[in-house]
Amino acid sequence: MSMHPKELETTVQLPAKKRYDYFIKKIVDFEEVWSLRNEKGWVISEDEHRVPQLHFWPTKEHAAYCAIEPWGKSMPEMIELDDF
């Protein structure tokens, strides 16, 4: 199922708590989580203390929206909820 562009635009502008609620609702409804993957594996970043962080999104469209530098060559990949 493809997401309407307006829904993507609206949800990326939500405050953090509402984005979190949206994330939980979507992953429960569709039983999948999305992340970005490239030839090296799952994309990660580090916080200010150099602690690695994995990134997850509720839909393929949300993950693709974030596939920008330094993750520009990454592709969205679905993770089934049981595996997550």
mmCIF file of the N, C-alpha and C atoms, coordinates in Angstrom:
data_MODEL
# 
_entry.id   MODEL 
# 
loop_
_atom_site.group_PDB 
_atom_site.id 
_atom_site.type_symbol 
_atom_site.label_atom_id 
_atom_site.label_alt_id 
_atom_site.label_comp_id 
_atom_site.label_asym_id 
_atom_site.label_entity_id 
_atom_site.label_seq_id 
_atom_site.pdbx_PDB_ins_code 
_atom_site.Cartn_x 
_atom_site.Cartn_y 
_atom_site.Cartn_z 
_atom_site.occupancy 
_atom_site.B_iso_or_equiv 
_atom_site.pdbx_formal_charge 
_atom_site.auth_seq_id 
_atom_site.auth_comp_id 
_atom_site.auth_asym_id 
_atom_site.auth_atom_id 
_atom_site.pdbx_PDB_model_num 
ATOM 1   N N  . MET A 1 1  ? 0.848  -1.181  0.000  1.00 0.00 ? 1  MET A N  1 
ATOM 2   C CA . MET A 1 1  ? 0.000  0.000   0.000  1.00 0.00 ? 1  MET A CA 1 
ATOM 3   C C  . MET A 1 1  ? 0.891  1.241   0.000  1.00 0.00 ? 1  MET A C  1 
ATOM 4   N N  . SER A 1 2  ? 0.567  2.159   -0.850 1.00 0.00 ? 2  SER A N  1 
ATOM 5   C CA . SER A 1 2  ? 1.355  3.383   -0.965 1.00 0.00 ? 2  SER A CA 1 
ATOM 6   C C  . SER A 1 2  ? 0.760  4.490   -0.096 1.00 0.00 ? 2  SER A C  1 
ATOM 7   N N  . MET A 1 3  ? 1.631  5.241   0.523  1.00 0.00 ? 3  MET A N  1 
ATOM 8   C CA . MET A 1 3  ? 1.200  6.330   1.395  1.00 0.00 ? 3  MET A CA 1 
ATOM 9   C C  . MET A 1 3  ? 0.938  7.587   0.581  1.00 0.00 ? 3  MET A C  1 
ATOM 10  N N  . HIS A 1 4  ? -0.108 8.287   0.929  1.00 0.00 ? 4  HIS A N  1 
ATOM 11  C CA . HIS A 1 4  ? -0.396 9.568   0.280  1.00 0.00 ? 4  HIS A CA 1 
ATOM 12  C C  . HIS A 1 4  ? 0.697  10.568  0.679  1.00 0.00 ? 4  HIS A C  1 
ATOM 13  N N  . PRO A 1 5  ? 1.241  11.315  -0.291 1.00 0.00 ? 5  PRO A N  1 
ATOM 14  C CA . PRO A 1 5  ? 2.318  12.271  0.023  1.00 0.00 ? 5  PRO A CA 1 
ATOM 15  C C  . PRO A 1 5  ? 1.959  13.274  1.119  1.00 0.00 ? 5  PRO A C  1 
ATOM 16  N N  . LYS A 1 6  ? 0.695  13.640  1.211  1.00 0.00 ? 6  LYS A N  1 
ATOM 17  C CA . LYS A 1 6  ? 0.260  14.593  2.243  1.00 0.00 ? 6  LYS A CA 1 
ATOM 18  C C  . LYS A 1 6  ? 0.420  13.990  3.642  1.00 0.00 ? 6  LYS A C  1 
ATOM 19  N N  . GLU A 1 7  ? 0.149  12.677  3.774  1.00 0.00 ? 7  GLU A N  1 
ATOM 20  C CA . GLU A 1 7  ? 0.316  12.021  5.073  1.00 0.00 ? 7  GLU A CA 1 
ATOM 21  C C  . GLU A 1 7  ? 1.786  12.031  5.481  1.00 0.00 ? 7  GLU A C  1 
ATOM 22  N N  . LEU A 1 8  ? 2.674  11.740  4.538  1.00 0.00 ? 8  LEU A N  1 
ATOM 23  C CA . LEU A 1 8  ? 4.107  11.782  4.834  1.00 0.00 ? 8  LEU A CA 1 
ATOM 24  C C  . LEU A 1 8  ? 4.521  13.182  5.258  1.00 0.00 ? 8  LEU A C  1 
ATOM 25  N N  . GLU A 1 9  ? 4.113  14.177  4.496  1.00 0.00 ? 9  GLU A N  1 
ATOM 26  C CA . GLU A 1 9  ? 4.454  15.572  4.805  1.00 0.00 ? 9  GLU A CA 1 
ATOM 27  C C  . GLU A 1 9  ? 3.952  15.974  6.185  1.00 0.00 ? 9  GLU A C  1 
ATOM 28  N N  . THR A 1 10 ? 2.750  15.570  6.508  1.00 0.00 ? 10 THR A N  1 
ATOM 29  C CA . THR A 1 10 ? 2.152  15.917  7.801  1.00 0.00 ? 10 THR A CA 1 
ATOM 30  C C  . THR A 1 10 ? 2.868  15.214  8.952  1.00 0.00 ? 10 THR A C  1 
ATOM 31  N N  . THR A 1 11 ? 3.150  13.931  8.794  1.00 0.00 ? 11 THR A N  1 
ATOM 32  C CA . THR A 1 11 ? 3.711  13.175  9.913  1.00 0.00 ? 11 THR A CA 1 
ATOM 33  C C  . THR A 1 11 ? 5.160  13.546  10.216 1.00 0.00 ? 11 THR A C  1 
ATOM 34  N N  . VAL A 1 12 ? 5.946  13.921  9.221  1.00 0.00 ? 12 VAL A N  1 
ATOM 35  C CA . VAL A 1 12 ? 7.334  14.283  9.520  1.00 0.00 ? 12 VAL A CA 1 
ATOM 36  C C  . VAL A 1 12 ? 7.431  15.616  10.254 1.00 0.00 ? 12 VAL A C  1 
ATOM 37  N N  . GLN A 1 13 ? 6.342  16.378  10.262 1.00 0.00 ? 13 GLN A N  1 
ATOM 38  C CA . GLN A 1 13 ? 6.335  17.662  10.956 1.00 0.00 ? 13 GLN A CA 1 
ATOM 39  C C  . GLN A 1 13 ? 5.710  17.592  12.351 1.00 0.00 ? 13 GLN A C  1 
ATOM 40  N N  . LEU A 1 14 ? 5.251  16.410  12.747 1.00 0.00 ? 14 LEU A N  1 
ATOM 41  C CA . LEU A 1 14 ? 4.642  16.262  14.069 1.00 0.00 ? 14 LEU A CA 1 
ATOM 42  C C  . LEU A 1 14 ? 5.671  16.434  15.176 1.00 0.00 ? 14 LEU A C  1 
ATOM 43  N N  . PRO A 1 15 ? 5.234  16.876  16.359 1.00 0.00 ? 15 PRO A N  1 
ATOM 44  C CA . PRO A 1 15 ? 6.129  16.891  17.518 1.00 0.00 ? 15 PRO A CA 1 
ATOM 45  C C  . PRO A 1 15 ? 6.563  15.455  17.853 1.00 0.00 ? 15 PRO A C  1 
ATOM 46  N N  . ALA A 1 16 ? 7.673  15.313  18.545 1.00 0.00 ? 16 ALA A N  1 
ATOM 47  C CA . ALA A 1 16 ? 8.273  14.007  18.823 1.00 0.00 ? 16 ALA A CA 1 
ATOM 48  C C  . ALA A 1 16 ? 7.283  13.008  19.427 1.00 0.00 ? 16 ALA A C  1 
ATOM 49  N N  . LYS A 1 17 ? 6.519  13.398  20.422 1.00 0.00 ? 17 LYS A N  1 
ATOM 50  C CA . LYS A 1 17 ? 5.579  12.474  21.085 1.00 0.00 ? 17 LYS A CA 1 
ATOM 51  C C  . LYS A 1 17 ? 4.533  11.971  20.101 1.00 0.00 ? 17 LYS A C  1 
ATOM 52  N N  . LYS A 1 18 ? 4.008  12.843  19.263 1.00 0.00 ? 18 LYS A N  1 
ATOM 53  C CA . LYS A 1 18 ? 2.987  12.433  18.284 1.00 0.00 ? 18 LYS A CA 1 
ATOM 54  C C  . LYS A 1 18 ? 3.600  11.564  17.188 1.00 0.00 ? 18 LYS A C  1 
ATOM 55  N N  . ARG A 1 19 ? 4.860  11.837  16.795 1.00 0.00 ? 19 ARG A N  1 
ATOM 56  C CA . ARG A 1 19 ? 5.541  10.971  15.823 1.00 0.00 ? 19 ARG A CA 1 
ATOM 57  C C  . ARG A 1 19 ? 5.728  9.574   16.410 1.00 0.00 ? 19 ARG A C  1 
ATOM 58  N N  . TYR A 1 20 ? 6.074  9.519   17.696 1.00 0.00 ? 20 TYR A N  1 
ATOM 59  C CA . TYR A 1 20 ? 6.245  8.235   18.373 1.00 0.00 ? 20 TYR A CA 1 
ATOM 60  C C  . TYR A 1 20 ? 4.919  7.467   18.397 1.00 0.00 ? 20 TYR A C  1 
ATOM 61  N N  . ASP A 1 21 ? 3.838  8.135   18.763 1.00 0.00 ? 21 ASP A N  1 
ATOM 62  C CA . ASP A 1 21 ? 2.517  7.498   18.787 1.00 0.00 ? 21 ASP A CA 1 
ATOM 63  C C  . ASP A 1 21 ? 2.135  6.985   17.401 1.00 0.00 ? 21 ASP A C  1 
ATOM 64  N N  . TYR A 1 22 ? 2.407  7.776   16.378 1.00 0.00 ? 22 TYR A N  1 
ATOM 65  C CA . TYR A 1 22 ? 2.129  7.386   14.995 1.00 0.00 ? 22 TYR A CA 1 
ATOM 66  C C  . TYR A 1 22 ? 2.951  6.136   14.639 1.00 0.00 ? 22 TYR A C  1 
ATOM 67  N N  . PHE A 1 23 ? 4.236  6.147   14.994 1.00 0.00 ? 23 PHE A N  1 
ATOM 68  C CA . PHE A 1 23 ? 5.125  5.012   14.736 1.00 0.00 ? 23 PHE A CA 1 
ATOM 69  C C  . PHE A 1 23 ? 4.554  3.735   15.356 1.00 0.00 ? 23 PHE A C  1 
ATOM 70  N N  . ILE A 1 24 ? 4.205  3.783   16.622 1.00 0.00 ? 24 ILE A N  1 
ATOM 71  C CA . ILE A 1 24 ? 3.681  2.602   17.320 1.00 0.00 ? 24 ILE A CA 1 
ATOM 72  C C  . ILE A 1 24 ? 2.399  2.115   16.657 1.00 0.00 ? 24 ILE A C  1 
ATOM 73  N N  . LYS A 1 25 ? 1.477  3.022   16.360 1.00 0.00 ? 25 LYS A N  1 
ATOM 74  C CA . LYS A 1 25 ? 0.209  2.626   15.729 1.00 0.00 ? 25 LYS A CA 1 
ATOM 75  C C  . LYS A 1 25 ? 0.449  1.941   14.389 1.00 0.00 ? 25 LYS A C  1 
ATOM 76  N N  . LYS A 1 26 ? 1.304  2.507   13.562 1.00 0.00 ? 26 LYS A N  1 
ATOM 77  C CA . LYS A 1 26 ? 1.576  1.933   12.241 1.00 0.00 ? 26 LYS A CA 1 
ATOM 78  C C  . LYS A 1 26 ? 2.226  0.560   12.345 1.00 0.00 ? 26 LYS A C  1 
ATOM 79  N N  . ILE A 1 27 ? 3.228  0.415   13.212 1.00 0.00 ? 27 ILE A N  1 
ATOM 80  C CA . ILE A 1 27 ? 3.897  -0.880  13.267 1.00 0.00 ? 27 ILE A CA 1 
ATOM 81  C C  . ILE A 1 27 ? 2.982  -1.961  13.855 1.00 0.00 ? 27 ILE A C  1 
ATOM 82  N N  . VAL A 1 28 ? 2.098  -1.586  14.753 1.00 0.00 ? 28 VAL A N  1 
ATOM 83  C CA . VAL A 1 28 ? 1.142  -2.551  15.291 1.00 0.00 ? 28 VAL A CA 1 
ATOM 84  C C  . VAL A 1 28 ? 0.123  -2.927  14.221 1.00 0.00 ? 28 VAL A C  1 
ATOM 85  N N  . ASP A 1 29 ? -0.381 -1.943  13.488 1.00 0.00 ? 29 ASP A N  1 
ATOM 86  C CA . ASP A 1 29 ? -1.386 -2.202  12.453 1.00 0.00 ? 29 ASP A CA 1 
ATOM 87  C C  . ASP A 1 29 ? -0.838 -3.069  11.321 1.00 0.00 ? 29 ASP A C  1 
ATOM 88  N N  . PHE A 1 30 ? 0.376  -2.798  10.863 1.00 0.00 ? 30 PHE A N  1 
ATOM 89  C CA . PHE A 1 30 ? 0.913  -3.477  9.689  1.00 0.00 ? 30 PHE A CA 1 
ATOM 90  C C  . PHE A 1 30 ? 1.955  -4.552  10.010 1.00 0.00 ? 30 PHE A C  1 
ATOM 91  N N  . GLU A 1 31 ? 2.332  -4.669  11.285 1.00 0.00 ? 31 GLU A N  1 
ATOM 92  C CA . GLU A 1 31 ? 3.267  -5.687  11.767 1.00 0.00 ? 31 GLU A CA 1 
ATOM 93  C C  . GLU A 1 31 ? 4.585  -5.687  10.994 1.00 0.00 ? 31 GLU A C  1 
ATOM 94  N N  . GLU A 1 32 ? 5.084  -4.481  10.738 1.00 0.00 ? 32 GLU A N  1 
ATOM 95  C CA . GLU A 1 32 ? 6.382  -4.327  10.097 1.00 0.00 ? 32 GLU A CA 1 
ATOM 96  C C  . GLU A 1 32 ? 7.011  -3.014  10.510 1.00 0.00 ? 32 GLU A C  1 
ATOM 97  N N  . VAL A 1 33 ? 8.327  -3.000  10.458 1.00 0.00 ? 33 VAL A N  1 
ATOM 98  C CA . VAL A 1 33 ? 9.133  -1.825  10.769 1.00 0.00 ? 33 VAL A CA 1 
ATOM 99  C C  . VAL A 1 33 ? 10.073 -1.655  9.585  1.00 0.00 ? 33 VAL A C  1 
ATOM 100 N N  . TRP A 1 34 ? 10.468 -0.427  9.318  1.00 0.00 ? 34 TRP A N  1 
ATOM 101 C CA . TRP A 1 34 ? 11.371 -0.159  8.199  1.00 0.00 ? 34 TRP A CA 1 
ATOM 102 C C  . TRP A 1 34 ? 12.661 0.473   8.683  1.00 0.00 ? 34 TRP A C  1 
ATOM 103 N N  . SER A 1 35 ? 13.748 0.140   7.997  1.00 0.00 ? 35 SER A N  1 
ATOM 104 C CA . SER A 1 35 ? 15.020 0.786   8.247  1.00 0.00 ? 35 SER A CA 1 
ATOM 105 C C  . SER A 1 35 ? 15.705 0.996   6.901  1.00 0.00 ? 35 SER A C  1 
ATOM 106 N N  . LEU A 1 36 ? 16.909 1.518   6.939  1.00 0.00 ? 36 LEU A N  1 
ATOM 107 C CA . LEU A 1 36 ? 17.684 1.725   5.718  1.00 0.00 ? 36 LEU A CA 1 
ATOM 108 C C  . LEU A 1 36 ? 18.883 0.801   5.728  1.00 0.00 ? 36 LEU A C  1 
ATOM 109 N N  . ARG A 1 37 ? 19.175 0.276   4.557  1.00 0.00 ? 37 ARG A N  1 
ATOM 110 C CA . ARG A 1 37 ? 20.284 -0.667  4.423  1.00 0.00 ? 37 ARG A CA 1 
ATOM 111 C C  . ARG A 1 37 ? 21.093 -0.301  3.185  1.00 0.00 ? 37 ARG A C  1 
ATOM 112 N N  . ASN A 1 38 ? 22.409 -0.478  3.293  1.00 0.00 ? 38 ASN A N  1 
ATOM 113 C CA . ASN A 1 38 ? 23.276 -0.274  2.135  1.00 0.00 ? 38 ASN A CA 1 
ATOM 114 C C  . ASN A 1 38 ? 24.209 -1.479  2.016  1.00 0.00 ? 38 ASN A C  1 
ATOM 115 N N  . GLU A 1 39 ? 25.218 -1.377  1.164  1.00 0.00 ? 39 GLU A N  1 
ATOM 116 C CA . GLU A 1 39 ? 26.118 -2.518  0.938  1.00 0.00 ? 39 GLU A CA 1 
ATOM 117 C C  . GLU A 1 39 ? 26.884 -2.918  2.199  1.00 0.00 ? 39 GLU A C  1 
ATOM 118 N N  . LYS A 1 40 ? 26.978 -2.035  3.182  1.00 0.00 ? 40 LYS A N  1 
ATOM 119 C CA . LYS A 1 40 ? 27.684 -2.344  4.437  1.00 0.00 ? 40 LYS A CA 1 
ATOM 120 C C  . LYS A 1 40 ? 26.752 -2.895  5.519  1.00 0.00 ? 40 LYS A C  1 
ATOM 121 N N  . GLY A 1 41 ? 25.445 -2.803  5.309  1.00 0.00 ? 41 GLY A N  1 
ATOM 122 C CA . GLY A 1 41 ? 24.480 -3.286  6.295  1.00 0.00 ? 41 GLY A CA 1 
ATOM 123 C C  . GLY A 1 41 ? 23.506 -2.186  6.693  1.00 0.00 ? 41 GLY A C  1 
ATOM 124 N N  . TRP A 1 42 ? 22.942 -2.319  7.866  1.00 0.00 ? 42 TRP A N  1 
ATOM 125 C CA . TRP A 1 42 ? 21.976 -1.334  8.366  1.00 0.00 ? 42 TRP A CA 1 
ATOM 126 C C  . TRP A 1 42 ? 22.681 -0.015  8.636  1.00 0.00 ? 42 TRP A C  1 
ATOM 127 N N  . VAL A 1 43 ? 21.992 1.084   8.339  1.00 0.00 ? 43 VAL A N  1 
ATOM 128 C CA . VAL A 1 43 ? 22.586 2.395   8.610  1.00 0.00 ? 43 VAL A CA 1 
ATOM 129 C C  . VAL A 1 43 ? 22.550 2.673   10.112 1.00 0.00 ? 43 VAL A C  1 
ATOM 130 N N  . ILE A 1 44 ? 23.566 3.366   10.575 1.00 0.00 ? 44 ILE A N  1 
ATOM 131 C CA . ILE A 1 44 ? 23.632 3.770   11.977 1.00 0.00 ? 44 ILE A CA 1 
ATOM 132 C C  . ILE A 1 44 ? 24.183 5.188   12.044 1.00 0.00 ? 44 ILE A C  1 
ATOM 133 N N  . SER A 1 45 ? 24.005 5.782   13.188 1.00 0.00 ? 45 SER A N  1 
ATOM 134 C CA . SER A 1 45 ? 24.644 7.061   13.482 1.00 0.00 ? 45 SER A CA 1 
ATOM 135 C C  . SER A 1 45 ? 25.173 6.955   14.904 1.00 0.00 ? 45 SER A C  1 
ATOM 136 N N  . GLU A 1 46 ? 25.779 8.010   15.384 1.00 0.00 ? 46 GLU A N  1 
ATOM 137 C CA . GLU A 1 46 ? 26.284 8.047   16.763 1.00 0.00 ? 46 GLU A CA 1 
ATOM 138 C C  . GLU A 1 46 ? 25.762 9.296   17.440 1.00 0.00 ? 46 GLU A C  1 
ATOM 139 N N  . ASP A 1 47 ? 25.479 9.168   18.739 1.00 0.00 ? 47 ASP A N  1 
ATOM 140 C CA . ASP A 1 47 ? 25.079 10.348  19.492 1.00 0.00 ? 47 ASP A CA 1 
ATOM 141 C C  . ASP A 1 47 ? 26.327 11.130  19.909 1.00 0.00 ? 47 ASP A C  1 
ATOM 142 N N  . GLU A 1 48 ? 26.143 12.159  20.699 1.00 0.00 ? 48 GLU A N  1 
ATOM 143 C CA . GLU A 1 48 ? 27.271 13.015  21.096 1.00 0.00 ? 48 GLU A CA 1 
ATOM 144 C C  . GLU A 1 48 ? 28.311 12.285  21.948 1.00 0.00 ? 48 GLU A C  1 
ATOM 145 N N  . HIS A 1 49 ? 27.945 11.096  22.465 1.00 0.00 ? 49 HIS A N  1 
ATOM 146 C CA . HIS A 1 49 ? 28.875 10.295  23.267 1.00 0.00 ? 49 HIS A CA 1 
ATOM 147 C C  . HIS A 1 49 ? 29.438 9.129   22.456 1.00 0.00 ? 49 HIS A C  1 
ATOM 148 N N  . ARG A 1 50 ? 29.231 9.170   21.156 1.00 0.00 ? 50 ARG A N  1 
ATOM 149 C CA . ARG A 1 50 ? 29.696 8.150   20.213 1.00 0.00 ? 50 ARG A CA 1 
ATOM 150 C C  . ARG A 1 50 ? 29.033 6.795   20.431 1.00 0.00 ? 50 ARG A C  1 
ATOM 151 N N  . VAL A 1 51 ? 27.824 6.792   20.990 1.00 0.00 ? 51 VAL A N  1 
ATOM 152 C CA . VAL A 1 51 ? 27.063 5.563   21.158 1.00 0.00 ? 51 VAL A CA 1 
ATOM 153 C C  . VAL A 1 51 ? 26.311 5.295   19.851 1.00 0.00 ? 51 VAL A C  1 
ATOM 154 N N  . PRO A 1 52 ? 26.498 4.119   19.257 1.00 0.00 ? 52 PRO A N  1 
ATOM 155 C CA . PRO A 1 52 ? 25.810 3.807   17.997 1.00 0.00 ? 52 PRO A CA 1 
ATOM 156 C C  . PRO A 1 52 ? 24.295 3.793   18.170 1.00 0.00 ? 52 PRO A C  1 
ATOM 157 N N  . GLN A 1 53 ? 23.597 4.252   17.140 1.00 0.00 ? 53 GLN A N  1 
ATOM 158 C CA . GLN A 1 53 ? 22.139 4.289   17.155 1.00 0.00 ? 53 GLN A CA 1 
ATOM 159 C C  . GLN A 1 53 ? 21.611 3.692   15.859 1.00 0.00 ? 53 GLN A C  1 
ATOM 160 N N  . LEU A 1 54 ? 20.665 2.774   15.987 1.00 0.00 ? 54 LEU A N  1 
ATOM 161 C CA . LEU A 1 54 ? 19.944 2.235   14.842 1.00 0.00 ? 54 LEU A CA 1 
ATOM 162 C C  . LEU A 1 54 ? 18.724 3.108   14.604 1.00 0.00 ? 54 LEU A C  1 
ATOM 163 N N  . HIS A 1 55 ? 18.243 3.118   13.383 1.00 0.00 ? 55 HIS A N  1 
ATOM 164 C CA . HIS A 1 55 ? 17.103 3.976   13.045 1.00 0.00 ? 55 HIS A CA 1 
ATOM 165 C C  . HIS A 1 55 ? 15.981 3.141   12.437 1.00 0.00 ? 55 HIS A C  1 
ATOM 166 N N  . PHE A 1 56 ? 14.762 3.440   12.871 1.00 0.00 ? 56 PHE A N  1 
ATOM 167 C CA . PHE A 1 56 ? 13.591 2.709   12.407 1.00 0.00 ? 56 PHE A CA 1 
ATOM 168 C C  . PHE A 1 56 ? 12.484 3.690   12.048 1.00 0.00 ? 56 PHE A C  1 
ATOM 169 N N  . TRP A 1 57 ? 11.673 3.302   11.043 1.00 0.00 ? 57 TRP A N  1 
ATOM 170 C CA . TRP A 1 57 ? 10.555 4.126   10.590 1.00 0.00 ? 57 TRP A CA 1 
ATOM 171 C C  . TRP A 1 57 ? 9.324  3.257   10.453 1.00 0.00 ? 57 TRP A C  1 
ATOM 172 N N  . PRO A 1 58 ? 8.140  3.876   10.486 1.00 0.00 ? 58 PRO A N  1 
ATOM 173 C CA . PRO A 1 58 ? 6.905  3.100   10.434 1.00 0.00 ? 58 PRO A CA 1 
ATOM 174 C C  . PRO A 1 58 ? 6.511  2.653   9.024  1.00 0.00 ? 58 PRO A C  1 
ATOM 175 N N  . THR A 1 59 ? 7.035  3.300   7.988  1.00 0.00 ? 59 THR A N  1 
ATOM 176 C CA . THR A 1 59 ? 6.656  2.958   6.616  1.00 0.00 ? 59 THR A CA 1 
ATOM 177 C C  . THR A 1 59 ? 7.862  3.042   5.688  1.00 0.00 ? 59 THR A C  1 
ATOM 178 N N  . LYS A 1 60 ? 7.733  2.406   4.553  1.00 0.00 ? 60 LYS A N  1 
ATOM 179 C CA . LYS A 1 60 ? 8.779  2.481   3.527  1.00 0.00 ? 60 LYS A CA 1 
ATOM 180 C C  . LYS A 1 60 ? 9.002  3.930   3.097  1.00 0.00 ? 60 LYS A C  1 
ATOM 181 N N  . GLU A 1 61 ? 7.920  4.689   2.964  1.00 0.00 ? 61 GLU A N  1 
ATOM 182 C CA . GLU A 1 61 ? 8.016  6.078   2.533  1.00 0.00 ? 61 GLU A CA 1 
ATOM 183 C C  . GLU A 1 61 ? 8.780  6.940   3.533  1.00 0.00 ? 61 GLU A C  1 
ATOM 184 N N  . HIS A 1 62 ? 8.554  6.707   4.828  1.00 0.00 ? 62 HIS A N  1 
ATOM 185 C CA . HIS A 1 62 ? 9.288  7.458   5.851  1.00 0.00 ? 62 HIS A CA 1 
ATOM 186 C C  . HIS A 1 62 ? 10.781 7.132   5.800  1.00 0.00 ? 62 HIS A C  1 
ATOM 187 N N  . ALA A 1 63 ? 11.114 5.850   5.624  1.00 0.00 ? 63 ALA A N  1 
ATOM 188 C CA . ALA A 1 63 ? 12.522 5.466   5.525  1.00 0.00 ? 63 ALA A CA 1 
ATOM 189 C C  . ALA A 1 63 ? 13.155 6.092   4.281  1.00 0.00 ? 63 ALA A C  1 
ATOM 190 N N  . ALA A 1 64 ? 12.466 6.017   3.154  1.00 0.00 ? 64 ALA A N  1 
ATOM 191 C CA . ALA A 1 64 ? 12.994 6.582   1.909  1.00 0.00 ? 64 ALA A CA 1 
ATOM 192 C C  . ALA A 1 64 ? 13.195 8.087   2.029  1.00 0.00 ? 64 ALA A C  1 
ATOM 193 N N  . TYR A 1 65 ? 12.313 8.758   2.745  1.00 0.00 ? 65 TYR A N  1 
ATOM 194 C CA . TYR A 1 65 ? 12.416 10.200  2.958  1.00 0.00 ? 65 TYR A CA 1 
ATOM 195 C C  . TYR A 1 65 ? 13.737 10.554  3.651  1.00 0.00 ? 65 TYR A C  1 
ATOM 196 N N  . CYS A 1 66 ? 14.223 9.646   4.484  1.00 0.00 ? 66 CYS A N  1 
ATOM 197 C CA . CYS A 1 66 ? 15.452 9.893   5.246  1.00 0.00 ? 66 CYS A CA 1 
ATOM 198 C C  . CYS A 1 66 ? 16.701 9.335   4.565  1.00 0.00 ? 66 CYS A C  1 
ATOM 199 N N  . ALA A 1 67 ? 16.552 8.791   3.378  1.00 0.00 ? 67 ALA A N  1 
ATOM 200 C CA . ALA A 1 67 ? 17.698 8.231   2.649  1.00 0.00 ? 67 ALA A CA 1 
ATOM 201 C C  . ALA A 1 67 ? 18.450 9.352   1.939  1.00 0.00 ? 67 ALA A C  1 
ATOM 202 N N  . ILE A 1 68 ? 19.002 10.252  2.740  1.00 0.00 ? 68 ILE A N  1 
ATOM 203 C CA . ILE A 1 68 ? 19.789 11.375  2.233  1.00 0.00 ? 68 ILE A CA 1 
ATOM 204 C C  . ILE A 1 68 ? 21.185 11.258  2.827  1.00 0.00 ? 68 ILE A C  1 
ATOM 205 N N  . GLU A 1 69 ? 22.108 12.049  2.350  1.00 0.00 ? 69 GLU A N  1 
ATOM 206 C CA . GLU A 1 69 ? 23.491 11.951  2.843  1.00 0.00 ? 69 GLU A CA 1 
ATOM 207 C C  . GLU A 1 69 ? 23.519 12.045  4.366  1.00 0.00 ? 69 GLU A C  1 
ATOM 208 N N  . PRO A 1 70 ? 24.258 11.192  5.005  1.00 0.00 ? 70 PRO A N  1 
ATOM 209 C CA . PRO A 1 70 ? 25.247 10.273  4.466  1.00 0.00 ? 70 PRO A CA 1 
ATOM 210 C C  . PRO A 1 70 ? 24.668 8.928   4.024  1.00 0.00 ? 70 PRO A C  1 
ATOM 211 N N  . TRP A 1 71 ? 23.363 8.766   4.035  1.00 0.00 ? 71 TRP A N  1 
ATOM 212 C CA . TRP A 1 71 ? 22.728 7.494   3.693  1.00 0.00 ? 71 TRP A CA 1 
ATOM 213 C C  . TRP A 1 71 ? 22.123 7.520   2.294  1.00 0.00 ? 71 TRP A C  1 
ATOM 214 N N  . GLY A 1 72 ? 22.609 8.391   1.437  1.00 0.00 ? 72 GLY A N  1 
ATOM 215 C CA . GLY A 1 72 ? 22.019 8.594   0.117  1.00 0.00 ? 72 GLY A CA 1 
ATOM 216 C C  . GLY A 1 72 ? 21.919 7.361   -0.752 1.00 0.00 ? 72 GLY A C  1 
ATOM 217 N N  . LYS A 1 73 ? 22.816 6.427   -0.595 1.00 0.00 ? 73 LYS A N  1 
ATOM 218 C CA . LYS A 1 73 ? 22.785 5.208   -1.410 1.00 0.00 ? 73 LYS A CA 1 
ATOM 219 C C  . LYS A 1 73 ? 22.073 4.057   -0.698 1.00 0.00 ? 73 LYS A C  1 
ATOM 220 N N  . SER A 1 74 ? 21.419 4.341   0.412  1.00 0.00 ? 74 SER A N  1 
ATOM 221 C CA . SER A 1 74 ? 20.708 3.314   1.176  1.00 0.00 ? 74 SER A CA 1 
ATOM 222 C C  . SER A 1 74 ? 19.306 3.128   0.627  1.00 0.00 ? 74 SER A C  1 
ATOM 223 N N  . MET A 1 75 ? 18.779 1.943   0.855  1.00 0.00 ? 75 MET A N  1 
ATOM 224 C CA . MET A 1 75 ? 17.432 1.602   0.401  1.00 0.00 ? 75 MET A CA 1 
ATOM 225 C C  . MET A 1 75 ? 16.588 1.158   1.594  1.00 0.00 ? 75 MET A C  1 
ATOM 226 N N  . PRO A 1 76 ? 15.295 1.509   1.598  1.00 0.00 ? 76 PRO A N  1 
ATOM 227 C CA . PRO A 1 76 ? 14.420 1.033   2.665  1.00 0.00 ? 76 PRO A CA 1 
ATOM 228 C C  . PRO A 1 76 ? 14.316 -0.488  2.632  1.00 0.00 ? 76 PRO A C  1 
ATOM 229 N N  . GLU A 1 77 ? 14.305 -1.082  3.813  1.00 0.00 ? 77 GLU A N  1 
ATOM 230 C CA . GLU A 1 77 ? 14.123 -2.518  3.922  1.00 0.00 ? 77 GLU A CA 1 
ATOM 231 C C  . GLU A 1 77 ? 13.188 -2.810  5.084  1.00 0.00 ? 77 GLU A C  1 
ATOM 232 N N  . MET A 1 78 ? 12.220 -3.680  4.815  1.00 0.00 ? 78 MET A N  1 
ATOM 233 C CA . MET A 1 78 ? 11.207 -4.015  5.807  1.00 0.00 ? 78 MET A CA 1 
ATOM 234 C C  . MET A 1 78 ? 11.741 -5.057  6.786  1.00 0.00 ? 78 MET A C  1 
ATOM 235 N N  . ILE A 1 79 ? 11.367 -4.915  8.053  1.00 0.00 ? 79 ILE A N  1 
ATOM 236 C CA . ILE A 1 79 ? 11.676 -5.881  9.093  1.00 0.00 ? 79 ILE A CA 1 
ATOM 237 C C  . ILE A 1 79 ? 10.334 -6.337  9.672  1.00 0.00 ? 79 ILE A C  1 
ATOM 238 N N  . GLU A 1 80 ? 10.050 -7.612  9.606  1.00 0.00 ? 80 GLU A N  1 
ATOM 239 C CA . GLU A 1 80 ? 8.796  -8.107  10.174 1.00 0.00 ? 80 GLU A CA 1 
ATOM 240 C C  . GLU A 1 80 ? 8.807  -7.889  11.682 1.00 0.00 ? 80 GLU A C  1 
ATOM 241 N N  . LEU A 1 81 ? 7.645  -7.610  12.219 1.00 0.00 ? 81 LEU A N  1 
ATOM 242 C CA . LEU A 1 81 ? 7.530  -7.271  13.632 1.00 0.00 ? 81 LEU A CA 1 
ATOM 243 C C  . LEU A 1 81 ? 8.085  -8.380  14.523 1.00 0.00 ? 81 LEU A C  1 
ATOM 244 N N  . ASP A 1 82 ? 7.870  -9.641  14.172 1.00 0.00 ? 82 ASP A N  1 
ATOM 245 C CA . ASP A 1 82 ? 8.414  -10.752 14.975 1.00 0.00 ? 82 ASP A CA 1 
ATOM 246 C C  . ASP A 1 82 ? 9.938  -10.713 15.015 1.00 0.00 ? 82 ASP A C  1 
ATOM 247 N N  . ASP A 1 83 ? 10.565 -10.316 13.915 1.00 0.00 ? 83 ASP A N  1 
ATOM 248 C CA . ASP A 1 83 ? 12.021 -10.216 13.874 1.00 0.00 ? 83 ASP A CA 1 
ATOM 249 C C  . ASP A 1 83 ? 12.537 -8.985  14.607 1.00 0.00 ? 83 ASP A C  1 
ATOM 250 N N  . PHE A 1 84 ? 11.740 -7.930  14.594 1.00 0.00 ? 84 PHE A N  1 
ATOM 251 C CA . PHE A 1 84 ? 12.103 -6.692  15.259 1.00 0.00 ? 84 PHE A CA 1 
ATOM 252 C C  . PHE A 1 84 ? 12.149 -6.897  16.743 1.00 0.00 ? 84 PHE A C  1 
# 
